[in-house]
Amino acid sequence: MDWWVANLMRDNPALLASWVVWVVGSIVLHELGHGWAAIARGDRTPIERGHMTWNPMVHMGPMSLLVFAIVGIAWGAMPVDPSRMRGRYADAAVSAAGPAMNLGLAMVAVVLAALWRAYAGGVGEPLYTNVAMFFEVGAFLNLLLMALNLLPIPPLDGSRILADFSPGYRRLIDKPEAAMVGMLLLIVVLFGGFDRVAGPMRDLRDRAVWGLVDRLPGAGTGLTAEEQRALEELGLRLDDFPGADGAEPTPEEIEAWIRRLEERVEGSLNEETPDGRNPGP
């Protein structure tokens, strides 16, 4: 089996760098979100255990970092003590703080991606595409982390949120076998139904980015997120369109652009798959 790092280093180094930065950074901030929320509710366990730090080794640990290096996925942990927290449903609030942090990071990344897409059209390649990809990877990853962590499966945050509202569910996940069952269910989700979670998060990101682009002054495209993505898959940019600079395009410019689009579409249809067969319609 090919190593994902080697594959991305060969095919798309910018995507590799984006993935590493966002995975590590998002997990660290997710865990710090739990820690800040716990401290705000009177639990100083994160401070006493030395986890209020930016050091990824503390939050992720050697095993998580090793798995990340091997397969590209990772996890983190923040020690908290619900018995020291003040307020009703404090455990649920602290558990929700991690996914809330991911939502906040996704929103920031969406805004930055939209601003870049809208106003950085004059930036040359590959910088334009690489920066846009960096922000969009961050938006997608954090939406995905939020969605996955809200699943009510131990040891995910969603299980602690639900348990704080449902004593019956808490008794269920407190059983000795709950951790093993939860891990098996999580494996099924990650390797069996991952696309059912990742697909909608990717679509949500695209709709958010391009929807915001259309609302920015002087940056409306009139295209849907799916149309934008289709153009990018053909290697075309919005500022390549005749008249994108505000000048009235000539018939020759329009004809040249149509020929270019036809060539890209034809090239895309004629591309061979890795096993040497042409893709189907």
C-alpha positions in Angstrom: 0.0 0.0 0.0 1.3 3.4 -0.9 2.1 5.8 1.9 -0.2 8.8 1.8 2.6 11.3 2.6 4.7 10.1 -0.3 1.7 10.2 -2.6 0.8 13.8 -1.7 4.4 14.9 -1.7 4.6 13.7 -5.3 1.2 14.8 -6.5 0.3 17.8 -4.4 2.8 19.0 -1.8 0.6 22.1 -1.0 -2.3 19.8 -0.1 0.0 17.8 2.2 1.2 20.9 4.0 -2.3 22.2 4.3 -3.6 18.9 5.8 -0.7 18.6 8.3 -1.1 22.2 9.5 -4.9 22.0 9.8 -5.1 18.6 11.4 -2.5 19.4 14.1 -3.7 22.9 14.7 -7.4 22.0 14.8 -6.9 19.2 17.2 -4.8 21.4 19.5 -7.4 24.2 19.5 -10.3 21.7 19.9 -8.7 20.4 23.1 -7.8 23.8 24.3 -11.5 24.7 23.8 -12.4 22.0 26.3 -9.8 23.2 28.7 -10.8 26.8 28.6 -14.5 25.8 29.1 -13.6 23.6 32.0 -11.6 26.2 33.7 -14.4 28.8 33.3 -16.7 26.4 35.2 -14.3 25.9 38.1 -12.4 22.7 37.0 -8.6 23.4 37.1 -7.7 19.9 36.1 -6.4 21.0 32.7 -4.0 23.4 34.4 -2.9 21.0 37.1 -2.2 18.3 34.5 -0.2 20.6 32.3 -2.5 20.5 29.3 -3.1 24.2 28.8 -0.3 24.4 26.3 0.1 24.8 22.5 2.4 21.7 22.4 0.8 19.1 20.1 2.7 16.3 21.8 0.8 17.0 25.0 -2.7 17.0 23.4 -2.2 14.3 20.8 0.5 12.0 22.3 3.0 9.8 20.6 0.4 7.2 19.5 -1.9 9.7 17.8 1.0 11.3 16.0 2.3 7.9 14.9 -1.1 7.0 13.5 -1.3 10.4 11.8 2.0 9.8 10.2 0.9 6.3 9.0 -2.6 6.9 7.8 -3.3 10.7 8.1 -5.9 10.7 10.9 -5.3 11.6 14.5 -7.1 12.5 17.8 -6.4 14.4 21.0 -7.4 14.4 24.7 -8.0 17.0 27.4 -8.2 15.8 31.1 -11.3 17.3 32.9 -13.1 16.4 36.1 -16.9 16.9 35.9 -17.2 16.7 39.7 -15.3 19.9 40.0 -17.4 21.9 37.5 -20.0 24.5 38.5 -23.4 24.8 37.0 -26.1 22.6 35.6 -25.1 20.7 32.5 -21.5 21.9 32.9 -20.2 18.6 31.5 -22.3 19.1 28.4 -21.1 22.6 27.9 -17.4 21.6 28.3 -17.9 18.7 25.9 -19.6 21.0 23.4 -16.7 23.5 23.5 -14.5 21.4 21.4 -16.9 21.1 18.4 -17.8 24.7 18.9 -14.1 25.6 18.4 -14.1 23.6 15.2 -17.2 25.4 14.0 -15.5 28.7 14.7 -12.3 27.7 12.9 -14.4 26.5 9.9 -16.2 29.9 9.8 -13.0 31.8 9.8 -11.6 29.6 7.1 -14.7 30.0 5.0 -14.5 33.8 5.2 -10.8 33.9 4.4 -11.4 31.5 1.4 -14.2 33.7 0.1 -12.2 36.9 0.4 -9.2 35.2 -1.3 -11.4 33.9 -4.1 -13.2 37.2 -4.5 -10.3 39.6 -4.5 -7.0 37.7 -5.2 -7.8 37.0 -8.9 -4.6 38.9 -10.0 -2.3 36.6 -8.0 -0.4 34.2 -10.2 -0.3 30.5 -10.0 0.3 28.3 -8.2 0.0 30.7 -5.2 -3.6 31.6 -6.0 -4.8 27.9 -6.0 -2.5 26.9 -3.1 -3.8 29.6 -0.7 -7.4 29.0 -1.7 -6.9 25.3 -1.1 -5.3 25.9 2.3 -8.3 27.8 3.6 -10.8 25.4 2.0 -9.0 22.4 3.5 -9.3 24.1 6.9 -13.0 24.8 6.4 -13.7 21.2 5.3 -11.6 19.5 8.0 -13.1 21.6 10.9 -16.7 21.0 9.7 -15.9 17.3 9.5 -14.3 17.3 13.0 -17.4 19.1 14.4 -19.8 16.6 12.8 -17.9 13.5 13.9 -17.3 14.7 17.4 -21.0 15.4 17.9 -21.9 11.8 17.2 -23.2 10.2 20.5 -20.6 7.4 20.3 -18.0 7.0 23.2 -15.4 8.4 23.5 -16.6 11.3 21.2 -17.9 14.5 22.7 -21.5 13.8 21.6 -21.7 10.9 24.0 -20.8 13.1 27.0 -23.2 15.8 25.8 -26.1 13.3 25.5 -25.1 11.6 28.8 -25.4 14.9 30.7 -29.0 15.2 29.6 -29.9 11.5 29.8 -29.1 9.6 33.0 -30.1 6.4 31.2 -27.6 7.0 28.5 -24.9 7.9 31.1 -25.5 4.5 32.8 -25.1 2.8 29.4 -21.8 4.4 28.5 -20.4 4.0 32.0 -20.6 0.2 31.6 -17.1 -1.5 31.2 -17.9 -2.7 27.7 -19.1 0.6 26.5 -15.6 1.9 25.5 -14.9 -1.2 23.3 -18.3 -1.1 21.7 -17.9 2.7 21.1 -14.5 2.1 19.4 -16.0 -0.6 17.2 -18.8 1.7 16.2 -16.4 4.6 15.5 -14.3 2.3 13.3 -17.5 1.4 11.3 -18.3 5.1 10.9 -14.8 6.0 9.8 -14.2 3.2 7.4 -17.7 2.3 6.4 -19.8 5.5 6.3 -17.1 8.1 6.2 -18.2 9.5 2.8 -21.8 9.9 4.1 -20.4 12.5 6.6 -17.5 13.9 4.6 -19.6 14.5 1.4 -22.2 16.8 3.0 -19.5 18.7 4.9 -17.6 19.3 1.6 -20.8 20.5 -0.1 -21.6 22.7 2.9 -18.1 24.3 2.7 -18.5 24.9 -1.1 -21.9 26.5 -0.7 -20.7 28.6 2.2 -17.5 29.8 0.3 -19.1 30.6 -3.0 -22.3 31.9 -1.5 -20.2 34.4 0.4 -18.2 35.3 -2.7 -21.5 36.2 -4.5 -22.4 38.5 -1.7 -19.1 40.4 -1.5 -19.0 43.8 -3.3 -17.8 43.5 -6.8 -17.2 39.8 -6.6 -20.4 38.1 -7.6 -20.0 35.2 -10.0 -23.5 34.1 -10.8 -22.4 30.5 -10.7 -23.4 27.8 -8.2 -20.8 26.1 -6.0 -21.0 23.0 -8.2 -20.3 25.1 -11.3 -17.4 26.8 -9.6 -15.9 23.5 -8.7 -16.4 22.0 -12.2 -14.5 25.0 -13.7 -11.6 24.5 -11.2 -11.5 20.8 -12.0 -10.9 21.9 -15.6 -8.1 24.2 -14.5 -10.1 27.4 -15.3 -10.4 30.5 -13.1 -13.1 33.1 -13.0 -10.7 35.9 -14.0 -10.0 33.9 -17.2 -13.5 34.8 -18.4 -13.8 37.4 -21.2 -14.8 40.6 -19.6 -13.8 39.6 -16.1 -11.7 42.8 -15.9 -14.8 44.9 -16.6 -14.0 45.6 -20.2 -16.5 44.6 -23.0 -15.1 41.4 -24.5 -14.6 41.2 -28.2 -16.2 38.3 -30.3 -12.7 37.0 -30.9 -12.0 36.8 -27.1 -15.3 35.0 -26.5 -14.6 32.6 -29.3 -11.0 31.9 -28.0 -12.3 31.3 -24.5 -15.0 28.9 -25.8 -12.3 26.9 -27.7 -10.2 26.8 -24.6 -13.1 25.5 -22.6 -13.9 22.9 -25.2 -10.3 21.7 -25.2 -10.3 21.4 -21.4 -13.6 19.4 -21.4 -12.3 17.1 -24.2 -9.0 16.6 -22.4 -10.9 15.8 -19.2 -13.1 13.2 -20.9 -10.1 11.6 -22.6 -8.0 11.3 -19.5 -7.2 7.7 -18.6 -7.8 6.1 -15.2 -4.8 4.6 -13.4 -5.6 1.2 -14.7 -5.5 2.4 -18.3 -9.2 2.5 -19.1 -11.1 5.6 -20.1 -13.6 6.8 -17.4 -17.3 6.3 -18.1 -19.7 9.1 -18.8 
